[in-house]
Amino acid sequence: MRDLQSGLMEAINRRTFLGSSGIGFGTAALGSLLRAHSSAASAPQGGYPGLPGYPNLPARAKRVIFLCMAGGPSHLETFDYKPKLNELNGQPMPDSFTKGQPIAQLQGQKLKVQGHLTGFKRHGKSGQLISDFLPWTAKMADDISIVRSMLTEQINHDPAHTFMNTGTAISGRPSMGAWVNYGLGCETEDLPGFVVMTSVGGRNPQPIASRQWSAGFLPSRFQGVEFNSSGDPVHYVGNPEGVSPAGQRRLVDAVQDLDRHRNLKVGNPEIDTRIAAYEMAFRMQSSVPELVDVSGEPQHILDMYGAKPGDGSYASNCLLARRLAERGVRFIQLYHRGWDHHGDLKKYMDICCGLTDKPTWALLTDLKQRGLLEDTLVIWGGEFGRTPMYQGKGGPGRDHHVKGFSMWMAGAGIKGGVTHGATDELGYHSVEDVVHVRDLHATMLHLLGIDHSRFSFQFQGLDARLTGVENARVVGEIIA
């Protein structure tokens, strides 16, 4: 009798464990297949149609490529020429600019004005002022809209990236790529709708946490998937030795049947996410190798980007971004880490611009000649700018700065050859046509056909939005 009771209890415990695990063996199998960076590949979305009724505005853009210069490029060495800065070079920074203002590493020090470390020239028919550090960007002067009056709220790297990506410094909120895929879905069934790639080169490359492309409180199927710059593009997607595609197909079908059976009882949307993830992973086994195999690209295209397959460079990532755009990926985010120029500013501007300037031009040019720029919104910029004040660590540098910096946008309804907004005479405060980060988000959503004020997700009893509860505005002045 005691043996019978023991056997019954063991069976009950087994059933309880399998039931409480949500999807039983399916979860374990999924985990073994998709165990990637911070589970970034555990929930890619496949062919999701988006919310009913969206887009709810006329859409100019189908996709976004966000080129993030991580570390904060100096607006005063790229797009914001200030003659007064050179005139006051080496003199004390006027207190009227800095008193009571947030300063990162220069707090409590004697502040001196740092003049421009390069020249500026007018380019294109539009005559846009662009620095000599960016000769290839200068070739795009008539295609880009430069916003010189950006404003953000976080002065250190990680919270500033969080603010740029999510519209808030609070960790755990959805990233902009997740929001876009939540609203519009994705056009491809063979690749994730949100892909992230990183490259490194320059001074003090800051780490980028995978939560910067998190889905936050949105269903996890909308989070970004990080593609590796070298080696296997996505970990644990390929079949182990001895497992055939047909055998893998049978395994996927069996696990999905178990998952669906379990979900009839519990109705958990995360189980649907995991079902989609397993199916996506199976399709990615063929789609991802084809994506990263650029052997079919003409040599002149490889040369135009400066791409060497598998080298993990920003140039190669730009080429892959174009290939992802062609295949229907909704949101593509490239980080180049190395723009934190507290010292040796000229040296590291040469390095960073040398690694990114020509590939960025190549990407825009390639999209344009393929007819993709018409419905691809390209955004370039960092998490903040740099101070007009001197900071020397091995040579002249600049500290973090949030009150005024520059970004540019192109494609998908953006006016080319336009300069919008302005900072004061020393490039400290944005003073004319100020564009807050939330305004950038509102403009991006508008071009994608989404009214940001009506685009929300109920979380903790509130209607949460990418653009927050404040009065974000669409920057209509740069829209054609």
N, C-alpha and C positions, 0 to 999 in steps of 0.2 A: 504493500500500500504506500509506504514511504517512497519507494522508487517511482511509483506511478505519479504521486504528487510532485516529486522532483522533476519528472519529465514534462508534466503539464506546465509547471512554472517556467521551465526553460523555454518551452514553445511560446508561452505567453510573452515572456521577456523578449524573445526574438521578434515577435510580431509588433510589440510595442516599440521596439527600437526602429524597425523598418518604417512603421507608421509615423513616428515622431520625426523621422529624418526628412520628411517632406516628399521626396521622390525616390527614396530608397537607393537601390543600386545605381539608378540613373545619376544621382548626384556624385557618387564616388567615381563612376566612369567618366563623367564630365570633368571632374577635377583632374583626373589623370591625363586627360587629353589637352586641357586648356590652362594648365598651371603656368601662367606667364607673369610678367612684371606686375606686381601688386594686383593680380587678377585682371589686368587691363584687357586681356583677350577673353575673359570668361563670359562676356555678354555682348558680343557684337550683334548688330541688328541686321536682318536680312529681308529686304523687300517690304519693309513696313510702310503702309500707305500714308501715315500722318493723320492728323486730327481732321474730323469732318468739318468742312467749311473753310479749310485753309489750303492755299493762301486766301486771305480775306481782303487783300488789296491787289491791284495790278502789279505783277511781279516783274522786275527787271533782271534779277539775278536768280540763277538756279543753284549756285554753289558759292562757297567762300574759300579763298586761300589766304590764310592769315600768316604773314611772315613776321615772326616775333624775334626782335633783336634783343635777346635776354641779357640784362645787365644795365640797360639804359643808355642808348647812344646820345651823345651830346648834340642837342639842337643847334648849339652855337658853332659846331664844326660840320654841320650838314645842310640845314635849310634856313637858319635864322640869322641873317647878317645884321650886325649892329655897329655902325661906325663909332658910336660913343664908347663902345667897349675897348676898341683899340686906342682911342684918345685917352682913356683913363687907366690904361694898362699899368699895373704895379702900384697904383694909388689906393688908399683906403676905400673900401666899399662904403658908400653913403648909408648911414644908419636908417634913413627913411625907407630904404628898400627892405632891410633885413630885420628890423626891430620887431620882436614878437612872432617872427616867422619860423616855421619848422626847418631845422637844419640837422643833418645826420652827423657826420664825423667832424664837421667844422665848428660844432657848438663850443662856445667859450674861447675860440681862437681869434686872433686879430685877422680880420678879413680884408684881403686885397683883391682888386679887380684883375681878372685874367683876360687879356685880349684874345682875339681869334688866333688859332694856331695854323690857319691856312687861309687862302684867298677864296673869294666868291666871284662868280661870273654869271651873266645872264645867258640863258640858253633857250633855243627853240624860237618859234614865232611868238610865243607867249612872253618870252623874256623872263622866265622864272629864275630867281637867284638860287643857285645850287653851288655847294662848295667844291673845291678842287679835289677833295678826298673821294668824290663820287662822279668820276668822268662818265661811267656807263649809265648811271641814273640820269645824268644831264642829257643823254640822248633821248630820254623818255619825257622830257619836260612838257611836251604838248599832250601827253597821254595821262599825266597824273594830276591829282588835285592835292596840293600841299596844305595841310592844316597846321598853322603856326601857333595856335592858341589853345592847345590841349591842357586839361586840368585833371589831376587825379588826387587821391586822398591818403595814400599810404607811402611812406618815405623809405621803407626797407624792402629788399627784393621780394621775399616770399609773400608777404601780405600785399605788396603792390601787384605781383603777378596774379594773386588770388582776386584782387579787385578788378584787374583788367579782364580776367577770364570769367568772373561770375557776377560782377557788379556790386560786390560786397567783400569786406575783409573777413567775414565770418567763414570759417572752414566748413566744408560739408555741403555747400550749396552747388547747384548744377552749373556746369560750365556752359559757355555760349554755344559751343558745338553740340552739346547735349540738348540744349533748348531748341536749336534749329532743327535737329533731327526729330525731336519730340513733336514739333509742330508740323513739319513738312514731310517727315519720313525720308526714306532713301530710295534712289532710283535703281540701285544694283542689288541683285540677290546673291552675288558671288563675293562681295567685299563689304566690310563694315561701312556704315554711313559717315563715320567720324574717325579719321586717321591722323596720328601724330608722329612726327619724326624729329630727331634732334641731331645737332652737329656741334662741334667744339672748335674754338680757335680764337686766341686773344688773351686778354688779361683777366685773371681771377674768375674763371667760369663758374657761375653760381649753379648749384644743383636745382633741378626742376622736378618737383614732386609729382607723382602720377595723379594726385588729387586735383591737379590743375586741369585735367580733362575728365573729371568725375561726372557722373550723372546726379550726384547729390541725392535729393529726395525724389527725383524722377525715377521711373523704372530703369533698372540697371542696364537694360539693353541699349540705352542711348549713350552710355559712356564711350569715351574715345579708346581706340586701340593703338597702342604704340608699336610702330614698325621699327625693328632694329636697323641700325645703319650698316652693320656688317654681320656676316654669319647668317643664320636662319632669320628671315625677316620677322617671323612670329614663332616664338618657342612652342613646342609640344603640339604643333599642328600636323606635322608630317607623320606618316605611319612608321611604327618601329619595324625593324628588320623581320621579315617573315610574315607580315600582315599584308594581304592583298587588298586592292580597292574593293573587290566584291565582298570580301570578308568584313571589311570595315563598314560597307554599306549595310550588311546584315546586322552588325552590331548597333549601328546608329538607329536602324528601324526598330530593333528590339527595345532599345532603351527608350526611344520616343513612345512606343506603345505602353511601356510601363509608366512613363511620366504622365501620359494623357489619361491613363486609367486612374492614377492617383489623383490627378487634378479634377476629375469628375466629382470627387468627394470634397476636396478642400478649396477649390477655386482660387488658387494662389497665383497672382500674375507673375511672380518671380519664377514659378515653374514654367509658365509659357516662355519666359525669357530664356531659361536654361534649355528648353526644347529648341528654340530658335538658335541658341548658341551652338548646340551640338550640330545642328544641320548646317549652320554657317561654317563651322570648323571643317566639316567634311567637304564643302564646296571650295573653301580656301585652299585645300590641299592641291587643287589644280589651278585656281585663279591666281594665287600669290606667286608661285614660281613663274608663271607667265608674265605677271606684272613686273617683277624685278629683273627679268631677263631682257636687257636692252640691246642684245646682239643684233636685233632687227632694225635698230635705229640707224639712220644714215650717219656716216662719219662726220659730216658737216654739222649735224645736230649735236653730237657728243662734243665736238670742238667748240660749238657756240656756247654751250653751258660750261665747258671745262670739266665735264663729268668723266670720272673713271669708275666703272661699275664696281661696287663692293667696297669703295674706299671710305664710306661713311661721311663724305663731305657734304657741305651745304649745296654745292653744285649738283651732286648726284641726287640729293633730296629734292631739289627744284625740278629736275627732270622727272623723277618719280611723281611729284605733285601734278605735273601736266598729264602723266599717264593715268593717275588716279582720277583727275577731272574728266578725262575722256571716257572713263569707265563708270561714271555716274556717282562717284563719292561726293557726298553733300558738303562736308566740312573738312578741310585739310589744314593742318596747323604745323608749321615748321619753326622750330626754335634753333637759333644759333647762339650758343653760350660763349661769352667772352668780351662783352661790351662794358664791363665795370671798370671804368678808366679813372681811378683815383690818382694815378700817377703815370708818367710816361705816355701822356695822352696822344701825342703825335705818332709815336712808335706803334702804339696799339690800334690807333685809327687806321694807319696804313695796313696793318695786319688784317683787322676785321673787314675793312672795306675791300681789301684785296681778295678776301675769301667770299664775300657776299655780293659785291656790287655788280660784277659782270653776270653771275648766274641769275640775279634778280632781273636784270635787263633781258637776259635770254628767255626767262620764263614768260615775261610779259610779251616779248616779241613773238615767241612760239605760240602762245595762246592767241595772239592777235592774227597771226598768219593762218591759223587753223580755224578761225571764226569762233573760238571759244571765249575770247575776252568780252564779247557782246553780252554774255550771260554768266560771266565769272567775276565776282567781286574780289579784288586783291587789296589787302590791307598790309601796310608796312609800318613798324614802329616798335618801341620798347615799352617797358612798364612805367617809366618816367624819363625825365631829361637829366641835365647836369647843371650845376650852379655856374653863374658868371664869376664866381670867386675862385681864387687860386687854391689848389691843394697839391702839394708836392710830395710824392713818394717815388724818388728816383728821377723826377722830372715833372714839369707842369701837368697838373691833372684837375679834375673837377669832381665835386661831391654830388650825391643824389639830390634831385630837385623835382618837386611836384607841382609848383605853381605856374609853370609854363614850359611846354615842350612841343615838339613837332612830330607829326605822322603824315603819311600820305595814303590815298586811296585811288584805285583805278578800275576801269571796266564797268560793265553792268549798270549803265545809267549815270555814272560819275562824269562830271565835266572835266575834260582834260585841259591842261594849261592854266589852271586856276590856283591862286594862292588865297587862302581864307584865313581871316583872323590875324592878330598880331600880339606880340608881347611889348612891354615897355622898352625904353631906350637902352636898357642893359640886358634885356632878355630874361628878366626875373619873373614878373607877373604877366599872365595873360590878361590883356586889357580890352581887346576889341574882338567882338564876335566869339566869345569864349565857348569852347566845346569841351564839356565834361565827358568823362569816359562813358557815362550812361547815355549821353547824347550820341556817342559813337555807336553804342549798341542799338539805340533806337533807329538810327540811320541804316545800319546794317539790316535790321529786321524789316524796315520799310522797303528796302530794295529787294528783299526776298519775298515781299508780298504779305508781310505780317504787321498788323497794327499793334505796336508794343503795349499800348494802354489796355488792350483787350486780350492780351496773351498771358495767361496765368495758370498756375497749378495750386490747388488748395493744399496747404501744408500748415499743420498746427493751428487750424481754424482761420488761417489767413489766405488771401489770394496772392501768392508769391509771384513776382515777375523778375525777369532778368534786369529790367530797368528800374526796379524798386518802386517805392511809393511816392518818390519825389517827382518833380515836373521835368522829366527828360523830354528833349525835343528832337525832332528830325532836322538835320542840318540841310535844309532845302536849298541853300545857296550853292551847294556843290553838286546838286543833282541836275542833270540836263533836262 
